[in-house]
Amino acid sequence: MKTYYRYTEHVHPWVGSEWEIELSVTFFDPIVGGQKIDATFTSIARRQSLGYALADVAQQAYLEYKGRDPDPLYVNDSFVLRAQVGTLLVELKEKNKTLKRVYTQRDDLTEKLGKPRIF
């Protein structure tokens, strides 16, 4: 299982910016011979609540995989799903740390320009 995050910032001059976060979960498919997208989760958030949007996407993925019927043709064991959800949560924590570091760097640079901190 691999997860991919895609962040897109939509900027509007009057309303402000919004972030669209997409989480794609892929699995190796031996028939195709590569990664196949299993599920995609999307969340949209304002700039100040980007961390909440990441948590929302992770929660969507957790609920999806927790609620699936462990069909033997689809997945070997429900333990595999729990491990995959655990991997998603670990990746979410890493992404949150990265976002906090980027926000701090951005605020430091805006302060150097004489503008107020955003985050």
ZIVEN-V422619 format. One record per residue. N is the residue number from 1. RES is the residue in one small letter. PSI is psi in whole degrees, -180 to 180 (none if undefined). BURIAL is # if it has 24 or more other ideal C-beta (glycine too) atoms within 12 Angstrom, else .. Layout:
{{N & RES & PSI & BURIAL} {N & RES & PSI & BURIAL}}
This chain:
{{1 & m & 136 & #} {2 & k & 147 & .} {3 & t & 143 & #} {4 & y & 131 & .} {5 & y & 138 & #} {6 & r & 124 & .} {7 & y & 132 & #} {8 & t & 127 & .} {9 & e & 125 & .} {10 & h & 117 & .} {11 & v & 133 & .} {12 & h & 135 & .} {13 & p & -25 & .} {14 & w & -36 & .} {15 & v & -32 & .} {16 & g & -168 & .} {17 & s & 152 & .} {18 & e & 150 & .} {19 & w & 133 & #} {20 & e & 123 & #} {21 & i & 128 & #} {22 & e & 128 & #} {23 & l & 120 & #} {24 & s & 130 & .} {25 & v & 124 & #} {26 & t & 154 & .} {27 & f & 154 & #} {28 & f & 128 & .} {29 & d & 113 & .} {30 & p & -25 & .} {31 & i & -45 & .} {32 & v & -31 & .} {33 & g & 24 & .} {34 & g & -167 & .} {35 & q & 140 & .} {36 & k & 132 & .} {37 & i & 125 & .} {38 & d & -42 & #} {39 & a & 151 & #} {40 & t & 134 & .} {41 & f & 139 & #} {42 & t & 144 & .} {43 & s & 143 & #} {44 & i & 135 & .} {45 & a & 158 & #} {46 & r & 166 & .} {47 & r & -41 & #} {48 & q & -22 & .} {49 & s & 33 & .} {50 & l & -38 & #} {51 & g & -37 & #} {52 & y & -35 & .} {53 & a & -38 & #} {54 & l & -42 & #} {55 & a & -37 & #} {56 & d & -43 & #} {57 & v & -43 & #} {58 & a & -38 & #} {59 & q & -40 & .} {60 & q & -45 & #} {61 & a & -42 & #} {62 & y & -47 & #} {63 & l & -36 & .} {64 & e & -50 & .} {65 & y & -28 & #} {66 & k & -34 & .} {67 & g & -6 & .} {68 & r & 148 & .} {69 & d & 122 & .} {70 & p & 72 & .} {71 & d & 128 & .} {72 & p & -27 & .} {73 & l & -24 & .} {74 & y & -43 & .} {75 & v & 148 & .} {76 & n & -42 & .} {77 & d & 153 & .} {78 & s & -21 & .} {79 & f & -35 & .} {80 & v & -43 & .} {81 & l & -43 & #} {82 & r & -39 & .} {83 & a & -39 & .} {84 & q & -40 & #} {85 & v & -40 & #} {86 & g & -40 & .} {87 & t & -42 & .} {88 & l & -42 & #} {89 & l & -38 & #} {90 & v & -43 & .} {91 & e & -37 & #} {92 & l & -43 & #} {93 & k & -40 & .} {94 & e & -41 & .} {95 & k & -38 & #} {96 & n & -41 & #} {97 & k & -42 & .} {98 & t & -43 & .} {99 & l & -43 & #} {100 & k & -41 & .} {101 & r & -42 & .} {102 & v & -42 & .} {103 & y & -43 & .} {104 & t & -44 & .} {105 & q & -41 & .} {106 & r & -44 & .} {107 & d & -38 & .} {108 & d & -41 & .} {109 & l & -38 & .} {110 & t & -33 & .} {111 & e & -37 & .} {112 & k & -30 & .} {113 & l & -3 & .} {114 & g & 18 & .} {115 & k & 159 & .} {116 & p & 155 & .} {117 & r & 144 & .} {118 & i & -44 & .} {119 & f & none & .}}
